[in-house]
């Protein structure tokens, strides 16, 4: 395997000059840098991470902390982060830190402090746990995905706007009994709390009574809660806003099991545009978690390379996609016409 001495010899420069050209740790003319890079490529030389770290003071490694690697949203964010970091020539170290677990506490109190990173990307931080403060104390750039912070750059969906738009769609169709499905409990994620806030505000603006059906934010968890809700004809709503598409899909499956046709007996709208959303003809608010991950990685790299770069707050607005899971309630005409509502003659 070729070493730095072989690259220097092939390029006709000293080992020190070759090292500076390859690591970017000092001045080298552009012509010389190109010559060294060409020599390295022709010899198949790959710089040692340890050597680069010693020369530059950087690890070329970004730490990523997220609560659930297996769920669709987070796996899409992770893929976006990885794609961007690979373009920047950076590695990543991933911590799957589930909320409320000892493992998450150990990650924040021990693992992150023991390992050197050039930057950190935190996905789904919970403000009440002072997790952001712990990350900032590590002294490297931090970028948040799905977060509320004025101390770091943030890439996040405007969750209040998304749930407002979802609820407004149902109100415009003529629904008055609209339930919000998902979230709640001791580890109610901040993002789901904000989505409930948007739903609740829209209901009160319309003079309607909000109703929160607590459930895990998963298809099976939401399905179980929806079966209990929809199986009781006395409190059955005519429409459901899912805190995410998984919750909405769980509601659709529950309705089908109970013989309630969607959308003629029950309208359902979600948030995310999950990969299963089209399969279930789910009306939803679309966001792009892959793009959010990529944008977060680009931002953290900017802060690594430009320590004085200003903080950036990217608040993204979701787009309503109307499919076949929403329609006016039985016997109620509506001026809103979509895929699920028959146009007037």
N, C-alpha and C positions, 0 to 999 in steps of 0.2 A: 504493500500500500504506500502511495506517495506521501511524503511529509513536506513540511514547510520549506526545508532546505532544497528539495527537488523543485518545488514551485519557484523559489528564488533563483536557482540556477537556470531553469528554463526561461525565466523572464529577464535574466541578466541584471538582477538587483540583489541587494543584501537581504538577509533573513528579516531584519528589522523593518525594511521597507515593504517586503512582501506581507509581513504581519499587519502593518498599518493599512495597507491597501485592502486586505481581506476583512479586517475587522472594523475599518472606519474609525480607528482610534487616534488618528493624527493626520497631519497634512501629507498628501501625496498628489502629484499632478494627475490630472484626468487621464493623460496619455499613459502614464506609468500604471495607474490603477487598471486601465483597460488591458494593458499587456499582462499584468499579474493575473487578472481574472481569466483571461484567455488561456494562460499557462495552467492555472488551476483546473479549468474545465477540461483541457486536453489530457491532463494527468489523472482526472477523476478524483481530485483532492477534496476532502470534506474536512472543514475545520473542526477541531475538538471543541465541544461546548465549554469544557473547563478552561481551555486556553483562551477562547473568546471572552469568557467571563473575566478572566484575570486581566486581559488587555483592555477591556472596555468598561469594566465595573458593572456590566449587565448580565443577567442570567439568560436572556432570550426565552423567558418562560413567563406566562401569564396564568395566575390562579383564577379558577372559575368555581364559584359556590352556587349551588342551586338546590332547591328542596326535593325535587322529584325528577330523576333522569328518565324514568320509564313513561311518563305522561307525554301526550302528543305535543302540547305547547312547549314544554321545556326541552324535549328532544329536538324540536325544530329550532329553538333558540341556540342550543348547543351546536347543531350542525352549521348554523350561520356564523357563530363565533369561530368554529374551527376553520371553515372555508376562508374567512378573512385573515386569521392568524397565519395560516399556511401561505397566503399570498405575501404576508409581511415577513415570512421566514422565522416565525416564532412557534415554540411549543406551548402546550397548555397542560396544567395539572388540574384535574377535576375532583371536586368534593361534593358527593351526594349527601346533603345534610337535611334530613327530614325534620320538620318542625316538631318541637316538643320532645325530642329524643336526646339521650345522653350523647349520642354520636354528634349531633349538631353542636352541643355545648363544647365537646372536646375539640371540634374543628375550630370554633371561634376562640377558644381559650388557649389552645395548645398548638395544633398542627400548623395553622397559618403563621403563627409567630415564629415557629422553628424553621420554616422554609423561606428562602429568599425569592421574591418575585419582582419583576420589573413593574408589574401592575396587577390589579385585581378587577374581575367583573363579578358583581354580586347580582344574582337573579332572585327576585322575590324576597327581599329583606323585610323583616317585620319591625316597624319603628318602635314598638313598645318594648322590644328586647334589647335596645341599645346596640344592636349589631353593627350599624354603620359606624358608630363611634369607635368600636373595637377595630374595625378595618382601617379607619383613618389613622389610628394610633400606630399602625405598622409603618407609616411614612412613605408609602408608594401611591401612585395614582389609582383611584377607584372610580369605576363607572357602574351605575345601577341600571338594571333592566327590571321593569315593573317596580317602581319605587317612587317615594316622595322625598326629595332631598334638595336643599339649596346649597349643599356643601360639595356635591359631586355632579358630574355630568350624568344625565338620565336619559334613557330611551324607554318610553312607555306609552301604552295606549291611554287615551283619555277615557277612563272606565266609566265615569259619571255620564259623559256624553253618550257613550255606547248604550248603556242601560236606559238612559232617557229616550234615545231614538227607538230602541226596541219596544219600550212601553208605549211611546207615542204612536207607533205603528198599530198596535192593538187597539188603543183608544180611538184612533181614526177609523178603524174598521167597525167601531160600535160596541166594543166590549166594555163592560163595567165591573165584572168580577174577574180580576186578573191576579193571579198568585205569583210570587217570586220563589223559585225553587233552587235551593243549594246554599251551602255555607252555614255559619252559626257554630256554636259550641266553643270550647276553650281555645281552640287553635283556628279561629276564623280568620282566614287570610285577608290581609289589608285590601287586596284587589277585589275580593268578593264583597267586602264591606262597602267599598266605594261604589260597586255596581248596585248594591242594595240601596245606597243613598240616592243614586240617580233614579232608580225605579220608584222609591218612596216619594221623592219630590214631585215626580211627574204625576203619580196617582193623586197626591194632595192638590196639585195644581188643577187637576181635572175634577176635583170634588169627590174623589173616590177613596174607598177605604183600602189601604195596603194590607197584604197578607203574606207573611214570610213562612215558608215551609222549609224547615231546617233539614239538611241532609249532607252526607259526604259529597265532595265534588268529584264524583265518579259516576259512570253509567250504572253499575249495580246499586250504589248507594242512593242515587236519585230515583232509580226504578222502584226501590222498596218504599221510599217516601211517597212517590206518586201513586203507587197502588193503594196505599192507605188513604191518601187524599181523594183520589178519584173514585174509590170504592164507596164513599159516603156521599150519597146523592144530596144530602142536606147542606153540605159545605163545598160541593164540587164547583170549581170555577169554570168559566167558559174559555179561559185562556191562561197560559203559563209563560212567564219569562224565565228562562234558565240562566243561572249565573254564568254558565258557559255552555258550549254545545254538548259536552258530555251529559250535563244535567238535563238539557232539553231532549236529547236522544233517549235518556232513561225514561222521561215522561211519555214520549211517543210510544215506546215499547210497552209501558204500563197501560196506556190507553188501548192499544191493540189487544192486549191480553184480556182487558175488561170489556171488549166489544164496543169501545167508543171510537167511532171513526174520526180521523184527523184529516181535514180541518173542520168538517161539518158539525161535529159535536164538541171538538176541543181544538183551539188554535195554540200552537207552540212556536216560540221564537227563541233562538239562542244567541250567543256571542262567541265569535272566534273564526267561523268558517273552517272548522275541523275537517280533517281528511274524510270523515264519514258523513259530513253534512249533506253533500249532494246525494249520497246513497239513500238517505232518509228524507230527501226533498225538504230539508229543513230551511226555513227562513232564518236568516242570521245576519249578524253584523260582522263584516270581514276585517280581520287584521292579518299581518304577515309576521309571525314570530321569527322566521328565518331571516328576514330583512332586519328585524330588531336586533338579533344576535350579531349580524354582520356590522350594523351601524355601531353597536356597542364596542365591538373589537376595534373598529377603525378609530373610534374616539379614544379608547385607552392607549392605542399606539400613538395617537397624536399627543396625548398628555405625556407619554414616556419620552418622546422625542422633542417636545416643546413644553418643558415644565411650566412655563408662564402662560400657556394657552388658556383662554377664558373658558369657564364652565359653560356647557351647552345643555339646554333642556329641550329635548325633542318630545313633544306631546302629540301623539298621532291620533287622528280621528278615523274611526271605523266607518265602513260603507255598508249601507243596508242592501242585502241581497234577498229579494222576495222569491220564494219557491212555493211549494204546495202545502206547507204546514200551517198557513194562516188564511183566514177568511172571516167574513162577518159572522157573528153568532146567529143561531137559528132565528129567523123571523125579523132580523134587523138589517135594513138596507144600509149601505155605506157608500160614501163618495170616493173612498180609497179603492182603487182597482189595481190588482196585482195578479200574479199567477194563480193564487188561491182564491181570488174573488171573481165571480163571473161578471163581465162588463154588461152594463144595461143596454137594452135594445135601442 
